[in-house]
Every structure is written in C-alpha cells, then in structure tokens.
Amino acid sequence: MIKIDIKDQNKIIITGHANYDDIGKDIVCASVSSIVITTINGILEIDEDAIEYEDLDNKIELEVIKNNDIVNKLIKNMIFMLEVLEKDYPKNIKILRR
C-alpha cells in the first residue's frame, strides 16, 4: 500500500508500493509517481527554492519552504488528485493527515 502522510500541507511523505499489479504494470504506482513528480517539477520550474525534496528508494519527502499562491495551488491540486486515486483504489493508497 502507498501511504501519503500530509503534515499541514508543508511536509508530505510518500512511502510504499501499491501492489495493484506487477512492477512495471502497476497503474496506481505509476499514477502516484506521475502526479507527485509532475508537481515537484512544476514548482521547481517556477521557483527552485520553494521546495526541498528527496527521492529515495521507497520514499519521497517533499517540504514546502516558500508558501505562495502558485505553490499552494499546485500542492492542493496534487493532494486532490491523490485523494481521487485513494477513493478509486482504497486497498492500494491511503492518505493520512496530521
């Protein structure tokens, strides 16, 4: 299961695997990766100092350093898309809010 730990929208930690299908065929993992990496790249394109992130083997940590309207909208959009996935694939993705 993919777990997404959201701490005040300023720190987001994503861990695990969806286990929806075999590696390389898992549409849930691919969707989460695409949503998160596209958001990170979009924010970095606007302001490379707005976030810090670490892409580890089974974990992505994202921290918002500079809150501004565009960054906040991109993060909210990312969370919304992940919530849609959670609704569609509740056995494979879980969002935790702290």
C-alpha positions in Angstrom: 0.0 0.0 0.0 1.1 3.5 -0.8 0.9 5.8 2.3 0.8 9.5 1.9 1.5 11.4 5.2 0.4 15.0 4.9 1.6 17.3 7.7 0.0 20.7 7.4 0.5 20.7 3.6 4.1 21.9 4.3 5.5 18.4 4.6 4.4 15.4 2.6 5.9 11.9 2.8 5.0 9.2 0.3 6.1 5.6 1.0 5.4 2.1 -0.1 4.1 0.3 -3.2 0.5 0.0 -4.3 0.7 -3.7 -5.2 -2.1 -3.3 -7.6 -0.2 -5.2 -10.3 3.3 -6.5 -11.1 6.1 -4.0 -11.1 6.2 -2.1 -14.4 2.4 -2.7 -14.9 1.1 -1.1 -11.7 -1.2 1.8 -12.8 -1.7 3.0 -9.2 2.1 3.4 -8.6 2.6 5.0 -12.0 -0.2 7.4 -11.3 1.1 8.5 -7.9 4.6 8.8 -9.3 3.4 10.9 -12.2 1.2 13.2 -10.1 4.0 13.8 -7.5 6.9 14.2 -9.9 4.9 16.5 -12.2 4.0 18.7 -9.2 7.6 18.8 -8.0 8.9 19.7 -11.4 6.2 22.4 -11.9 7.1 24.0 -8.6 10.8 23.9 -9.3 10.3 25.4 -12.7 8.5 28.4 -11.1 10.9 28.8 -8.1 13.7 26.3 -7.4 13.9 27.5 -3.8 10.2 27.0 -3.0 10.5 23.3 -2.0 13.0 20.8 -0.9 12.5 17.1 -1.8 14.3 13.8 -1.5 13.5 10.9 -3.9 14.7 7.7 -2.1 14.1 4.1 -3.0 10.6 3.7 -1.5 10.1 7.2 -0.3 9.6 10.7 -1.5 9.8 13.5 1.0 8.5 16.9 0.0 8.8 20.1 2.1 7.4 23.5 1.2 9.9 26.2 2.1 8.2 29.2 0.5 4.5 29.4 0.7 3.0 31.5 -2.1 -0.2 31.3 -4.1 1.1 29.3 -7.0 3.0 26.8 -4.9 0.0 26.3 -2.6 -2.3 25.8 -5.6 0.0 23.2 -7.1 0.3 21.3 -3.8 -3.5 21.4 -3.2 -4.0 20.1 -6.8 -1.6 17.3 -6.1 -3.4 16.3 -2.9 -6.8 16.5 -4.7 -5.6 14.1 -7.4 -4.1 11.7 -4.8 -7.5 11.8 -3.0 -9.3 10.8 -6.2 -6.9 7.8 -6.5 -7.4 6.9 -2.9 -11.2 6.9 -3.5 -10.8 4.7 -6.6 -8.2 2.4 -5.1 -8.8 2.3 -1.3 -6.9 -1.0 -1.0 -3.8 0.4 -2.6 -3.4 4.0 -1.4 -4.0 5.7 2.0 -3.7 9.4 2.8 -3.0 10.3 6.4 -3.4 13.9 7.7 -1.7 15.2 10.8 
